[in-house]
Amino acid sequence: MLDSSEIIPPRPDDLPAIRAAQRNELNEYHIYQRLARLSPDPHNRSLLERIGRDELAHHDFWAQHTGLKARPNRLVIWRHVITARLLGLTFALKLMERGEQGAQSIYAGLEHITGVAGIAADEEEHERALIGLLRDERLEYTGSIVLGLNDALVELTGVLAGLTLALADARTVAIAGLITGIAASLSMAASEYLSFKAAHLESEAPAGKRQSPLKAAAYTGAAYLVTVALLILPYFIYPSLLGALGITVTTAVAIIALFTFYTAIAKDQPFWSRFLEMSAISLGVAGLSFGIGWLAQLLLGVPV
């Protein structure tokens, strides 16, 4: 225990940072408590509740210095809860971890205060505990989702670009693309199922830890179908062929950006290199297919 002469109190100019830390800790207490309720696993739920209680204790520590009672930011809390519901617990926790960099800079300026080192140690322990917790089915099948997503982006963007010049009607292009997309999604799902089944027959992993070929196929097919629907939609609602193609290409880039951002946060992967690679492949195939469609119209003289 420290002697009273060794206790270092905050300086007057520390008060704004202390108030910010106090509010942040209270927000995290409420976030962890709500995320705990979303977790079906008893161990994970207990861990999140414990971390939440630690954050509340940190808030109480800072409250002793400010003499004020902080109010939680409901918007911040519900933003993280909704993120967890939509994108999974792992993504929400990883996003919180990214946001902790700002909090760490605040604590770095308060290290001279007695007791702050203990809070920093708690935060490091929380990070280690959460690393062992982070397990999300959607992330376990990321490879299957990427397969369906990539194939749909590359194949269907190329098909639609080629048909845009080869055919004269936007609705005809949409129907042709829809038929192609549905058939391709079923083919991709079946291929993923057989691939996973063959791989897991050879796997030495315990049966309870093996991924399901049926789920892998479902994720691949679903990712493909959703991408197909988004890419084809402009041709159903926009009368101009080139205008619809422009919207489709923009949609493809937006899908790539959103999914790359998701995997960059959830799996600690680089964003820009993966985004640029996927965009270059999809747009390159679309450009090549557009050229093929132009040649078909030029050489045949009529739309086919």
Residue pairs with C-beta under 8 A, 6 or more apart in sequence:
2 114
6 114
7 114
8 112
8 113
8 114
9 65
9 113
9 114
10 18
10 65
10 110
10 113
11 112
14 109
14 110
14 113
15 65
15 66
17 106
17 109
17 110
18 62
18 65
18 66
18 110
19 62
19 66
19 68
19 70
20 106
21 58
21 62
21 103
21 106
21 107
21 110
22 59
22 62
22 63
22 66
22 68
22 70
23 70
23 71
23 72
23 73
24 103
24 106
25 55
25 56
25 58
25 59
25 62
26 55
26 56
26 59
26 70
26 71
26 72
27 72
27 73
27 76
27 77
28 52
28 55
28 96
29 52
29 53
29 55
29 56
29 59
29 72
30 52
30 72
30 77
31 52
31 76
31 77
31 80
31 81
31 96
32 48
32 49
32 51
32 52
32 55
33 48
33 49
33 52
34 77
34 80
34 81
35 48
35 80
35 81
35 84
35 89
35 92
35 93
36 44
36 45
36 46
36 48
36 49
36 52
37 45
38 81
38 84
38 85
38 89
39 45
39 48
39 89
44 89
44 133
47 129
47 130
47 133
48 133
51 126
51 129
51 130
54 122
54 126
58 119
58 122
59 70
61 115
61 119
63 69
63 70
65 113
80 92
80 95
80 96
81 92
83 91
83 92
83 95
84 91
84 92
84 93
87 138
87 262
87 266
88 136
88 138
88 139
88 266
89 134
89 136
90 134
90 135
90 136
90 138
90 139
90 266
91 136
91 262
91 265
91 266
93 130
93 133
93 134
94 134
94 265
94 266
94 268
95 265
97 127
97 130
98 265
100 123
104 123
107 116
107 119
107 120
107 123
110 116
111 117
111 120
136 266
137 215
138 145
138 219
139 266
139 267
140 211
141 211
141 215
141 216
141 219
142 263
142 266
142 267
144 192
144 196
144 215
144 216
144 217
144 219
144 220
144 223
145 219
145 220
145 223
145 259
146 223
146 259
146 263
147 188
147 192
147 220
147 223
148 185
148 188
148 189
148 192
148 219
148 220
148 221
148 222
148 223
148 224
148 227
149 223
149 224
149 227
149 255
149 259
150 278
150 281
151 184
151 188
151 224
152 181
152 184
152 185
152 223
152 224
152 225
152 227
152 228
152 231
153 227
153 231
153 252
153 255
153 256
153 278
153 282
154 281
154 282
154 285
155 180
155 184
155 285
156 177
156 180
156 181
156 184
156 227
156 228
156 231
156 232
157 231
157 248
157 249
157 252
157 282
157 283
157 285
157 286
157 289
158 285
158 286
158 288
158 289
159 176
159 177
159 180
159 289
160 173
160 177
160 231
160 232
160 235
160 245
160 248
160 286
161 245
161 249
161 286
161 287
161 289
161 290
161 293
162 289
162 290
162 292
162 293
162 296
163 173
163 176
163 177
163 293
164 173
164 241
164 242
164 244
164 245
164 290
164 293
165 241
165 290
165 293
165 294
165 296
165 297
166 293
166 296
166 297
166 303
166 304
167 173
167 176
167 303
167 304
168 241
168 303
169 241
170 235
170 236
170 238
170 239
170 240
170 241
170 244
171 235
171 236
173 235
173 241
173 244
174 232
174 235
174 236
177 228
177 231
177 232
177 235
178 228
178 232
181 224
181 225
181 228
181 231
181 232
182 225
182 228
184 224
184 228
185 221
185 224
185 225
185 228
186 221
188 220
188 221
188 224
189 217
189 218
189 220
189 221
189 224
190 217
192 213
192 216
192 217
192 220
192 221
193 213
193 214
193 216
193 217
194 213
196 211
196 212
196 213
196 216
196 217
197 213
200 210
200 211
200 213
203 210
227 255
230 251
230 255
231 248
231 251
231 252
232 248
233 251
234 243
234 244
234 245
234 247
234 248
234 251
235 241
235 244
235 248
238 244
238 247
245 290
249 283
249 286
252 282
252 283
252 286
253 279
253 282
253 283
256 275
256 278
256 279
256 282
257 275
260 271
260 274
260 275
260 278
261 271
263 269
263 274
264 270
264 271
264 274
296 304
297 303
297 304
